[in-house]
Amino acid sequence: MKVTCNQERLTKGLGLVGRAAGQRASLPILSHVLLATTQDGRLQLTATNLEIAVRCWIPAQVQANGAAAVPAQAFGELVQRLPAEDVTLSLNEDKQKVRVTAGRVRANLNAADSEAFPLLPDIEGETAQLPAKHFKELINQVAFAAAGDGGRPVMEGVLLSLSGDRVTLAATDGYRLSVRSAALSGQAAASLQAVVPARALNELARIATDGSATLSLALLEGRPQAIFNLGAVVLVSQLIEGQFPDFAIVIPRQHNTRVVVETAELARATKMAQVFARQDNQVVRLQATPGDEDNPADVTVSATSAETGSSQTRMEATVEGASSEILLDGRYLSQAVAAVATPQLVLEMSGRDRPVAIKTGGDEDDFVHIIMPMRFEGR
């Protein structure tokens, strides 16, 4: 193998795939990045930790075809520090070293057997397609609600559903639920459901930097993998086995109070309350009060700490129905509000013992976030 490519493009490519390499891998080959030339004269970079794999292609001048696996972290740091000139990579005859040259720099990296690198499935087939920027928005509005490590494995994932011309993502950790749906670019090839690790989708959102790219999703029945193809970058993720909770039964169908409030104002108020809530089990009080002839309707966000004090922020809002209040985890409320992409949001409340629903402020009913109440005697 001998190939020459641009240092900046090589750095960017390694930045896309490098995080997929296993840092403390049980198999040493998983801490490597696979370099391979292609028939159309490009350099292919691949890294995997067996849960996810990322592959990208960069333009190159190929003098000799071949493949080599080199340590991902060392190679990435080396390439970052090279001068902004063309970089030549060449594998020696006994396939033990990859020589890296750029300007006056000469370096040699130990190479592992490329044949030992895990195979990726064929990047082919398509179940659905939509703009990458839209899918990235879906991920950012949903994946944060998935459970962290140590919970039920299926709740560490995101339910991905395809039906007709719609895609829906849903995630829950048992205390909150986030659901977002959007239109596909056309009809899905099949109606399918799969649970994708939240970590994989967050990585996909990170590498989906081209706002004009189209995402092709291959989710084939009987295959334990999902393939997300962005054209120049592909992410392959293992699926999580298990039955995802029936989240539809958690979403309230009725409410006593409906509030419309400015998203940015509620975000600021929630962050202010967290200064004090963090010393008090993250408890934040959310109150909605209808207006009358003398006082406009408002929403109040407050928190109290015996150690540091208290805060209270009152915001004008549109309040329909009865007065209502609820105690919520301030972290959950802050993250939910940050996920709303519209200037205004809607709060649907039914009292202290019922969950609150957060929705976007437009006409679309394609995003809903549910937060379960916190219960404390005497508050």
N, C-alpha and C positions, 0 to 999 in steps of 0.2 A: 504494500500500500504506500502510495505517495500522493499527497494532495496539498494544494495551496489555496488559502482562503483569507478573507479580510479579518483582521484582528477584532474589529468592533462587532462584526456579525458573529464571529465565533464566541465572543464574550456574551453576547445577547443569547445565543443559542444555548450555551451552557447554563446561563441564568434561568432559562425556561425549563430545562430537564434536570438540572443538578439536584433540586430539592427532592426529587423522587428516588434518588439513590439512598440506600439504607446506610445510616450513619453508624449504627451498632448492629450490623447485619450478622445473623448466624452463619450465612454463607458469604465468604469473602468476596465472591464475584459481584454480589449485590451492592457493594460500595464502589463499584466501577461504573464508568460511562462507556458505552460501546460506540466506537467510531467505525463507520462503514461507508464506502463509496457506493454510488448508485449508477445505474446504466445511463441515466440522463445527465450525468456529470455534476452531481451534488454530493455534499457531505452529510451523512445522516448521523444524528446523535440520539442515543437512547439510554434511559436510566430507569430502573425499577426497584421497588422494595417488595415485590410480589403482590402487594395490595393494589398499588397503582403503578402504571408505567407511562412515561412521557417520551414522545419521539418528535423530533423536529428536523428540518432540512435547511441547509444554507447553501448559497451558490459557491462553487469551488472550481478550481482547475485540477482535474484528475490526471496525474501522470501514470499511475499504476493502481489498479483496483485491489481491494483487500479490506480487511477489518482488523481492529485491535480494541482491546478493553484496557482502559487506563484508570487509575484511582481518581474518582470524580472530584473530591475536595482539592487534592493537590493540583490536578490539571486545571480546575477552575481558577484557583488562586494564581497559578503560573500565568495563564492566558490574560488575566486581568492586569498583570504587571508588565506584560510585553509592550514594546513600543507600538504605536499606531501604524503599523506597516503590515504587509502581507506575512502570513504565518504558514510555514511549510511543515507538514507532519509526515514522517516517513518511518515505516516499520522495518527493522533490520532483518537480515536473512533468517536468523534463527527464531524470529518472532518473540524475542524476549524484551526488546526495548523499542520505544517510540521516540524518535529524535524530533525535537521541536526547535525550529530556527526562525528568528525574526530579527532583521537588522543585524546587530552584532551579538545578539543573544543566542547561545547554544545550550540546550538542556536535553536530558534523557530521562524518560519516565519508564519505570518497570511496567511491562505489559503482561496481562493475564490472557489465558486461552480464550479467544473470542467464541469458540465453539461451546464453552461452558456457560455462556450468557443465556439467560432464559429466553425462550422464543415468545414473540408476541403473536396474537392471532392476526390473520389477514385483515388488513384495513380495507374492508369492502362491505358492501351492503348499506342500506339506509332505511331506517324506520320512520324518521321524521326530520324536518329541517325548519330552522328559524334563525333570525338574526342573532349573532353571538352576543351583542350588547343587551338584548332583551333577556336572554337566558342568564347572563351574568347578573342582571337586576333581580331575577327570580331567586337565584342562589343567595344573593346578599339579603333578601327579605325573608328567607326561610331557614337556611342551614344553621344559623346561630342558635336556633331553638332546639337543636338535637342534643341528646344527652352526651355528657363527656365520658371519658374512659371509666370503666368499672360498673356501668349499668348494664341493662339488657342489650346485647349486641344490636338487635333490630332497631332499638331506639337511639343508637349512635349513628343511624343512617337517615336518609331522606327518601320518602316514598315518591317515586317518579311515576306518574300515570299518563298514558297517552290514550286519547279517545277522540275519534273524528278529527277535527281541526284544532283540538285544544291539548295543551300540556299543563299538568298540575304538579306542583311540588308541595309536600307537607312534611313537617318535622315536629316532634314533641319530646320533652323530657319528663312528662308526667305532671309538670306544674304550669306549663305553658304550651301553646300550640300555634304554629304559624303555617298558613296555607296561602298559596299564590298560584294563579292560573293565568295563561296567556294564549293567544292565538298562534298556531303554527303557520308556516309559509304555505301550507297546503294540507291535504288530508294525510293523516298518519297511515302507514302501510298496514298497521294492525293495532288493535286496542290491547295494550299491555301495561303491566305494573311491575316495578322492580324497586328494591331498596338499595340505594347507592350510598356508600360511606360518606358522611358529611365532610370528612377530610379530603376526599377525592374531589367533591364539588367545590370546596373552597380553593383547592389547588387549580381547578379549571377556571374559576373566576379570576385567579391571580394571573394566569397565563393568557387569558383572553383579552389581550391589550389592543387588538385591531378592532376599532369600533365599526368598521365596514364589513368585517368578515361574516360569513354565514356558517353556522354550526350545523353539521350533519350528525345526527344521533343514530347509532345502530344498536338496537336493543332487540336481539333476535330470540325467539322463543326456544327454550332449551339450552341456551348459552349462559353460563354463569358470569358473564362480563358485559359491560357497557362500553361502547366505543364512541368517544366524542371527537369529531374530526373538524378542525378549524382550517384545514387546507395546509398551511405551513407547519402546523403543530397538531399532534394527535395525543389524546389522553385515553388510556385504557384502564378501566377500574373493575376490580372484582365486585360482585354483588353480595349482599348480606342475605343469608337464608333466614326464614322465619316469617311469622304473620305480623304485619304492621297493625298497630291498634286501630280500631274503627273510630277515627277522629270525628266523623260527622256527628256522632251523638254528643260530643262535647260542645259543639257550637250552639249557643243560645238562639232560639227561634223567636223569642219575645224579649222585650225590655221595658222597664218603667221610665227610664230617663235616656234621652238622646242628646248628646252634646257635640257641637261643632266648634273647634278651637284652632287657633293658629299653631301649626306644627312646630315652628321654630320657638315660639314662646313656651310651649309645653316642654320642649327639649331643654331649654334653659332653666325652667323652674324645677324640673326633675333633677338636673345636675346639681342645682343649688341645694336641694333637699338631701341629696346623697352625701354632702359634706357632713351632715349630722346623722343621717340614717346608718352610715357604716358602723357607728358605735352602738347601734340599737337594732341589731338583727336585720338591717336593711329595710326597716319598716317605713313606708311612705304613705301618708294619708291623702287620698284624692277625694275631693268634695265638689259636687255640682249643685248650684242653687239657682232656681228659676228667678227671673226678674219680676219686679212689680212697678207700680207707678213711681216709686221713689228711688229704686235701686235697679241697676242693670243686672242681667244674668251674669254669673261668673263661675269660674272653676278655680279651686284653691288646691295647691300642692304644698304639703307641710311635712316636717319631720322634727323630732325632738330627741335629744340625747342628754342624759343626766350628767355626762362628763363635759360636753362642749357647748351645749345650748340648743337653740332651735332656729328654724327658718319657716317662713310662710310667704308664698307667692300667690297673689290673686290675679287672675286674667279674665278679661271680658270674653264672653262666649255666647253662643246661642244654645239655650237649654230648653228642651221640650220635655214636658212631663213633670214628675215629682222630684223633690230634692233627693239626693242620693250620695252616699259616701262608701268608701271601701279602703281597706288596708292592703297595700301591694308591696311586693319586693321591689325596691327602688332600682336594682340592677336590671330586672326584667322589664320594668316600665321604660327605663332609659333606652335599652336596646330595641324595644319594640317601636318607640317613637322615632329612633334614628333610622329604622327600616322604612318609614313612610316617605314616599317620594313626592307627595303632593303638598302644596302650601298649607292646606288645612287637613285635619283628620277628624274622624268621628269616633266618639266614645259612646258605647251602649252599655248602660248600667242597670242593675236590678237590686241594688242593696248590698249590705256588707257580706252576706253569705253566698252570693252568686258571682260567677266569673264576670270579668269585664271584657268586652269585645272592642278591639281597635281596628278601624277600617280606614281606607283612603277617603279623601274628601271629595273626589270627583263622582261622576255618574257611574263609573265602573264598579262592579261588585266582585272584583277579582283578587282582593287581598283581605284577609282577616287574621287577626292575631288575638288569641285568647290567653288571659292571665288569670290563674286561680287566686282567690283571696287568701290573705294571711289572717289567722284567727288568734286573738289574744284577749283574755278576760280582762275586763275593766277598761278597755280602750274604746 
